[in-house]
Amino acid sequence: MSESSRRRWLKDSATLTGATLGLPLLEARPSFSAALPEKKLKVIVAGGHPDDPESACGGTMARYADLGHEVVALYLTRGEAGIAGKTHDEAAAIRTREAERACEILKARPLWAGQINGDTVVNR
């Protein structure tokens, strides 16, 4: 099977699956920016540790920021238990700097929830 026919088969399969499930998998759409509302959005991406939000959807964060929307990376912890051989304070300082730098690059604002890595409690 040539590469061209494999691509055609994948496209046709995805289109058929989308039509069957009612999903617009390969639907022709206007550009991403044209599909967004006129008003500015506040996009919040949450993660348990530094690097979780940007690793999971950094491209989406950057795209929304480039379109003028407010993007916030919400970190539940500062990654205190995230570096072997470092104290919790040392690891938290390193991982906090890394997250802040990532947010600068992505044009996002970091926000810290104040939980402690390895000691987070969910209650009322």
N, C-alpha and C positions, 0 to 999 in steps of 0.2 A: 504494500500500500504506500503510495507516495505521500510525502509530507503534506502536500496541498490537499489531497483527499482526506487525510486524517483531520486536518483543520476544518474542512467542510463538514465531516461527520460530527466532530465535537460541537461545531456551531449549530448544526441542525438538531442534534440531540438536546443541547441546552435550550434551544428555542422551543422544541417540542415539550420538554419537561416543564419549562416556564408556562407554556400555554395550558398544559394539563393541570398544573398546580395553581394557575392564576398568578404566577410571578412574572414580573417584567425582567427576566434575566438578561436578555440581549436586546431589549427594546431600544429603538433609536430615541435618544433623549437630547434635549438642548444641553448646552454646556453646563457644567456644575454650577457656576456662578449664576446663571440665568434661572436655575431651579430653586435658588434660595430666596427666602422672603426679603423684602426691602428693609425691614427693621433689623437692627443689630441684635444678634443673639449672644447669650452668655453660655458658652460651652464648658461644662465641667467634666473632667475625666478623672475618675478616682482610682487609686491603687493603694495597696497595703504598705508598700515600701517604695523608697526612691528607685526610680527607673521603671516601675510597673506601668504608669500611664503612658510615658513616652515610648516604651518598648512595645506596648500593645497597640497604640494608635498615634504615634508621633506624626505620621504623614497627614492624618486627618486633622490633628491639632494645628500643624503648620498651615494647612490649606485654609482652615477657617480663620486663623489669625491673618493670613495674607489677604483674605477677603474683607478684613476690617472688623471681624467679630471678636468679642472678648473671650479669651481661652484661659481656663484655670486648671492647673494640675493639682488635685487634692491628694495629698499623701497622708495616710493614716498614721504612719510612724516615720521616724528618721532613719530606719534601717540599723538600729543599734546592735543587733545580733548578726549583722550581715558580713562581717569581715573576720575570718579566723585569725587568731593571734592578736587582735586589737581589743582594747577595752570598749565597753559600750559607748563611752563618751568619744573616744577616738574614731570609732566606726561611724557614729552619728555625724560627727563633724565632716568627715570625708564624704559620706554619702549625701549629706545636705548640700555641700558645695557642688558635687556632681549634678544633683537635681536642679539646683539653681542655674548652673551653666546650661544644662539641657533646656530649661525654660527660656533662657535668653535666646538660644539658637532658634527655638520654636516660636518665639514671640508670645509666650504664655506666662501666666503669673503663678508662682508656686504658693500653695496654701497648706499649712500643716495642721493636722487635727489633734496632735498632742498625745496620741497613744504611744505605748512603749512596745517595741518589737519583741515578741515572745511573751508579752504580758498584757495583750489587748483583751479587754473585757467588753462583752456586749450584754447590756442589761437595760432595765427601764431608764 
